[in-house]
Amino acid sequence: MEFKTMLKHAAWALAAVSASISAASTMPADSPNNCDRACLKKIADLYFDAMSKHDPSMLPLSRDVRYTETGAVTKLGDGIWKKAGKPTFRLEMYDPDTGGIGIHAVVPDGDMLTVMALRLKVQKQQITEVEAILVPKKPFDPKNMAGGWSEPEKLVKPSLYFTRTLRPSERGSRYDLIAAADAYFRAFETEGTPEYVRAPLLPDTLRFENGLQTTNGHMGNFPPSTATEQFDRAAFKGMIIADRRYPVVDEETGVVMSMVRFGDPRLPPASRREGAPPATAAFVSEVFAVTQGKIVEIYAVFTGPKEQTLTPWPVGAVPARDH
């Protein structure tokens, strides 16, 4: 009887040890990315609260945090932080595996609405990187396409494609999502050439650029066209897509954030037409909602810096789980 009792206690002890090991293996305390989705969301909320109060000291910042605004290294608290208000629009992506936060937003900068693409990097629940692309309100001018445009008042609420929660069986992998986004840029670069391969787009895929709908609807004097039709007729022929990065991949919603340059920042600025100012390589963030390998909706934020400048962040690496 004593022997049986000893065996029973030993079995219980072994079960307890196994449970402990299992729990320890899933606990993120020692991981560099120990901030889950809810934690990342809290940090994103705090970021906009701190910015609207013009007080970066409210944030959990790493000692060597780095901040850029449209490619310019800036002190956190300067730039848009001086006069920012609370955002009126937020499209959010969270990547707990790499500590990435991606947001497209509309933020008042004093009395001017500004479209913003924002990327945060979080490690050990501290913000280590902040990258922003800022586009102040600028009306669409079909006579000066090189000048860009911005219609932030049209950004009111993200569509279901960016707020849904996919069932695990419906989710694409991190690399499936990146592949769809990269195929889109491949179509950009190869349109009008024998190497052209169509992007994985649907006929009703909508694209919004700085708030303006640029597919499947009238745009100035241009008739409606699908994104695929634009590529098929080589509407962007000659475009160089440089410094591609995919820093935030949200597998739960099927959304991937890209950060790229339209144009090569290592080359002299190009002049698109006589009399126009030289066109510098634009800073661009495009976010893609992907369903079963197809891009179903796109939001883009882009603007050219005043002077040609190199990308201030490391490029060429695909984000992966590092634990």
C-alpha positions as CSV (number, residue, x, y, z in Angstrom):
1,M,0.0,0.0,0.0
2,E,2.8,2.4,0.8
3,F,4.5,1.6,-2.5
4,K,1.3,2.4,-4.4
5,T,0.9,5.6,-2.5
6,M,4.5,6.5,-3.3
7,L,3.8,5.8,-7.0
8,K,0.7,8.0,-6.9
9,H,2.6,10.9,-5.3
10,A,5.4,10.5,-7.8
11,A,2.9,10.6,-10.7
12,W,1.4,13.8,-9.3
13,A,4.8,15.4,-8.8
14,L,5.8,14.4,-12.4
15,A,2.6,16.0,-13.7
16,A,3.2,19.2,-11.8
17,V,6.8,19.4,-13.1
18,S,5.5,18.8,-16.7
19,A,2.9,21.5,-16.3
20,S,5.5,23.9,-15.0
21,I,7.8,23.3,-17.9
22,S,5.0,23.6,-20.4
23,A,3.9,26.9,-18.8
24,A,7.4,28.2,-18.7
25,S,7.9,27.4,-22.4
26,T,4.9,29.6,-23.3
27,M,5.6,32.4,-21.0
28,P,7.0,35.4,-22.9
29,A,8.8,37.0,-19.9
30,D,12.3,36.3,-21.3
31,S,11.4,36.9,-24.9
32,P,12.5,40.1,-26.6
33,N,8.9,40.5,-27.9
34,N,7.0,39.8,-24.6
35,C,4.2,42.2,-25.6
36,D,1.0,40.5,-26.8
37,R,-1.7,42.0,-29.0
38,A,-3.5,43.7,-26.1
39,C,-0.2,45.1,-24.8
40,L,0.7,46.5,-28.2
41,K,-2.7,48.1,-28.5
42,K,-2.3,49.8,-25.1
43,I,1.1,51.2,-26.2
44,A,-0.5,52.5,-29.5
45,D,-3.3,54.1,-27.5
46,L,-0.8,55.7,-25.1
47,Y,1.3,56.9,-28.0
48,F,-1.6,59.0,-29.4
49,D,-2.6,60.2,-26.0
50,A,1.0,61.3,-25.3
51,M,1.2,63.0,-28.7
52,S,-2.0,64.9,-28.2
53,K,-0.7,66.1,-24.8
54,H,2.7,66.9,-26.4
55,D,4.5,64.9,-23.7
56,P,6.7,62.0,-24.9
57,S,7.7,61.3,-21.3
58,M,4.4,59.5,-20.9
59,L,5.7,56.7,-23.1
60,P,7.7,53.6,-22.2
61,L,10.8,54.6,-24.2
62,S,14.0,52.7,-24.5
63,R,17.1,54.7,-23.8
64,D,18.2,54.7,-27.4
65,V,14.8,55.2,-29.1
66,R,15.0,56.6,-32.6
67,Y,12.3,58.7,-34.3
68,T,12.0,59.9,-37.9
69,E,9.4,62.1,-39.7
70,T,9.3,61.5,-43.4
71,G,12.9,60.3,-43.4
72,A,14.3,63.1,-41.2
73,V,15.8,62.0,-37.9
74,T,13.8,64.1,-35.3
75,K,13.8,64.5,-31.6
76,L,10.7,62.8,-30.1
77,G,8.5,65.6,-29.0
78,D,9.4,67.9,-31.9
79,G,7.8,68.0,-35.3
80,I,4.1,67.1,-35.3
81,W,4.3,66.5,-31.5
82,K,4.3,70.3,-31.0
83,K,0.7,70.8,-32.1
84,A,-0.9,67.4,-32.6
85,G,-4.4,66.7,-31.5
86,K,-6.3,63.4,-31.1
87,P,-6.6,61.2,-34.2
88,T,-9.9,61.2,-36.0
89,F,-9.1,58.0,-37.9
90,R,-7.0,54.9,-37.1
91,L,-6.3,51.8,-39.1
92,E,-4.3,49.5,-37.0
93,M,-2.0,46.4,-37.4
94,Y,-0.3,44.5,-34.6
95,D,2.5,42.0,-34.9
96,P,3.2,40.4,-31.5
97,D,5.8,38.0,-33.0
98,T,8.1,40.9,-33.9
99,G,6.9,43.7,-31.6
100,G,5.6,45.7,-34.5
101,I,2.8,48.2,-34.6
102,G,1.5,49.8,-37.8
103,I,-1.1,52.5,-38.0
104,H,-2.5,54.8,-40.7
105,A,-4.2,57.7,-39.0
106,V,-5.5,61.2,-39.5
107,V,-4.1,63.6,-36.9
108,P,-4.8,67.4,-36.5
109,D,-1.5,69.3,-36.6
110,G,-2.7,72.6,-35.2
111,D,-5.6,73.6,-37.5
112,M,-4.4,71.3,-40.4
113,L,-5.5,67.7,-40.8
114,T,-2.5,65.5,-41.6
115,V,-2.5,61.9,-42.9
116,M,0.1,59.8,-41.0
117,A,1.6,56.4,-41.5
118,L,3.2,55.3,-38.2
119,R,5.4,52.4,-37.3
120,L,6.4,51.5,-33.8
121,K,8.9,48.8,-32.7
122,V,8.4,47.4,-29.2
123,Q,10.9,45.2,-27.3
124,K,10.5,44.2,-23.7
125,Q,7.5,46.5,-23.6
126,Q,9.6,49.5,-24.5
127,I,9.4,51.5,-27.7
128,T,12.7,51.3,-29.5
129,E,11.8,52.7,-33.0
130,V,9.2,55.3,-34.2
131,E,8.8,56.0,-37.9
132,A,6.3,58.4,-39.3
133,I,5.3,59.6,-42.7
134,L,3.3,62.9,-42.6
135,V,1.1,64.3,-45.4
136,P,-0.6,67.6,-44.6
137,K,-3.9,68.2,-46.3
138,K,-3.4,69.0,-50.0
139,P,-6.3,69.0,-52.6
140,F,-6.1,66.7,-55.6
141,D,-4.8,68.5,-58.7
142,P,-5.0,66.5,-61.9
143,K,-2.7,69.0,-63.6
144,N,0.1,68.4,-61.1
145,M,0.1,64.7,-60.3
146,A,3.8,65.0,-59.3
147,G,2.8,67.3,-56.5
148,G,0.7,64.6,-54.7
149,W,-2.5,65.2,-52.9
150,S,-4.2,64.5,-49.5
151,E,-7.9,64.4,-48.6
152,P,-7.8,63.3,-44.9
153,E,-11.5,64.2,-44.3
154,K,-12.4,61.2,-46.5
155,L,-10.8,58.8,-44.1
156,V,-13.5,58.2,-41.5
157,K,-13.6,54.5,-40.6
158,P,-11.5,51.5,-41.8
159,S,-13.4,48.8,-43.7
160,L,-14.2,45.4,-42.3
161,Y,-11.1,44.0,-44.1
162,F,-8.9,45.8,-41.6
163,T,-10.9,45.2,-38.5
164,R,-11.9,41.5,-38.9
165,T,-10.5,38.6,-37.0
166,L,-9.9,35.6,-39.3
167,R,-10.4,32.1,-38.1
168,P,-7.1,30.3,-37.8
169,S,-7.9,28.0,-40.7
170,E,-8.5,31.1,-42.9
171,R,-5.2,32.8,-42.1
172,G,-2.3,33.1,-44.4
173,S,1.2,32.7,-43.0
174,R,3.5,35.7,-42.5
175,Y,5.3,34.9,-45.7
176,D,2.1,34.3,-47.7
177,L,1.0,37.9,-46.8
178,I,4.4,39.3,-47.6
179,A,4.4,37.5,-50.9
180,A,1.1,39.0,-51.9
181,A,2.4,42.5,-51.1
182,D,5.6,41.9,-52.9
183,A,3.8,40.6,-56.0
184,Y,2.0,44.0,-56.1
185,F,5.3,45.9,-56.2
186,R,6.6,43.4,-58.8
187,A,3.7,44.3,-61.1
188,F,4.5,48.0,-60.5
189,E,8.1,47.5,-61.7
190,T,7.4,45.2,-64.6
191,E,4.3,46.6,-66.2
192,G,4.7,47.4,-69.9
193,T,7.6,44.9,-70.2
194,P,7.8,41.2,-71.2
195,E,8.5,40.4,-67.5
196,Y,5.1,41.8,-66.4
197,V,3.1,39.5,-64.0
198,R,-0.3,40.6,-62.8
199,A,-0.6,41.4,-59.1
200,P,-3.0,39.2,-57.1
201,L,-5.8,41.7,-57.2
202,L,-9.6,41.3,-57.5
203,P,-11.7,43.4,-59.9
204,D,-13.3,45.2,-57.0
205,T,-10.1,45.8,-55.0
206,L,-10.2,49.4,-53.7
207,R,-7.1,51.5,-53.2
208,F,-7.0,54.7,-51.2
209,E,-4.1,57.1,-51.4
210,N,-3.8,59.8,-48.7
211,G,-7.6,59.5,-48.4
212,L,-8.4,59.6,-52.1
213,Q,-10.0,56.6,-53.8
214,T,-7.8,55.8,-56.9
215,T,-9.5,52.7,-58.2
216,N,-13.0,51.9,-59.3
217,G,-14.2,55.5,-59.3
218,H,-13.7,58.8,-61.0
219,M,-10.5,60.6,-60.1
220,G,-10.5,64.1,-61.4
221,N,-10.9,63.9,-65.2
222,F,-9.8,60.2,-65.3
223,P,-12.5,57.6,-65.9
224,P,-13.0,54.7,-63.4
225,S,-10.5,51.8,-63.7
226,T,-9.6,48.8,-61.7
227,A,-6.1,48.4,-60.1
228,T,-5.4,45.6,-62.6
229,E,-6.5,47.7,-65.6
230,Q,-4.1,50.4,-64.5
231,F,-1.2,47.9,-64.4
232,D,-2.3,46.3,-67.7
233,R,-2.1,49.6,-69.5
234,A,1.2,50.4,-67.8
235,A,-0.1,53.5,-66.1
236,F,3.0,53.6,-63.9
237,K,5.6,52.3,-66.3
238,G,9.2,53.0,-65.3
239,M,8.4,53.2,-61.6
240,I,11.2,52.0,-59.3
241,I,10.3,50.5,-56.0
242,A,13.3,50.8,-53.7
243,D,14.1,49.8,-50.2
244,R,11.1,47.4,-49.6
245,R,10.4,46.5,-46.0
246,Y,7.5,44.6,-44.5
247,P,7.9,45.5,-40.8
248,V,4.4,44.7,-39.5
249,V,2.5,41.5,-40.5
250,D,-0.9,41.0,-38.8
251,E,-1.8,37.4,-39.4
252,E,-5.0,37.7,-37.2
253,T,-6.5,40.2,-39.6
254,G,-4.7,39.2,-42.8
255,V,-3.0,42.6,-43.2
256,V,0.6,43.5,-44.0
257,M,2.3,46.9,-43.8
258,S,4.9,47.8,-46.3
259,M,7.4,50.7,-46.2
260,V,9.0,51.5,-49.5
261,R,10.4,54.3,-51.7
262,F,8.9,55.2,-55.0
263,G,12.0,56.1,-56.9
264,D,15.6,55.3,-56.0
265,P,16.9,57.6,-53.2
266,R,20.5,56.8,-54.4
267,L,20.0,58.5,-57.7
268,P,19.6,62.2,-58.5
269,P,16.0,63.5,-58.3
270,A,14.0,63.0,-61.6
271,S,12.2,65.9,-63.2
272,R,8.8,64.5,-64.4
273,R,8.0,67.4,-66.7
274,E,9.4,70.7,-67.9
275,G,8.9,73.4,-65.3
276,A,8.0,71.0,-62.5
277,P,10.2,70.8,-59.4
278,P,12.5,67.8,-59.3
279,A,10.7,64.7,-58.0
280,T,12.5,63.1,-55.0
281,A,12.1,59.5,-54.1
282,A,8.8,59.4,-52.2
283,F,8.4,57.8,-48.8
284,V,5.5,55.4,-49.0
285,S,3.6,53.1,-46.7
286,E,1.0,50.8,-48.2
287,V,-1.1,48.4,-46.2
288,F,-2.7,45.4,-47.9
289,A,-5.6,43.4,-46.7
290,V,-5.2,39.8,-48.1
291,T,-7.8,37.0,-48.3
292,Q,-6.7,33.6,-49.6
293,G,-3.7,35.1,-51.4
294,K,-5.7,37.9,-53.0
295,I,-5.3,41.6,-52.2
296,V,-8.8,42.9,-51.4
297,E,-8.1,46.4,-50.2
298,I,-5.2,48.8,-50.1
299,Y,-4.5,52.0,-48.1
300,A,-1.5,54.1,-49.1
301,V,0.3,57.1,-47.5
302,F,3.0,58.7,-49.5
303,T,4.8,62.0,-50.0
304,G,8.1,63.2,-51.4
305,P,10.7,64.9,-49.1
306,K,11.8,68.4,-50.0
307,E,15.3,67.1,-50.7
308,Q,16.5,63.7,-51.9
309,T,17.4,61.6,-48.9
310,L,18.3,58.0,-48.1
311,T,16.1,55.7,-46.2
312,P,17.1,56.2,-42.5
313,W,16.1,52.6,-41.5
314,P,17.8,49.3,-42.3
315,V,16.4,47.7,-45.5
316,G,16.5,44.3,-47.1
317,A,15.4,42.2,-44.1
318,V,12.1,40.3,-43.9
319,P,10.7,40.4,-40.3
320,A,10.6,36.9,-38.8
321,R,10.0,35.4,-35.4
322,D,13.1,35.9,-33.4
323,H,12.2,33.6,-30.5
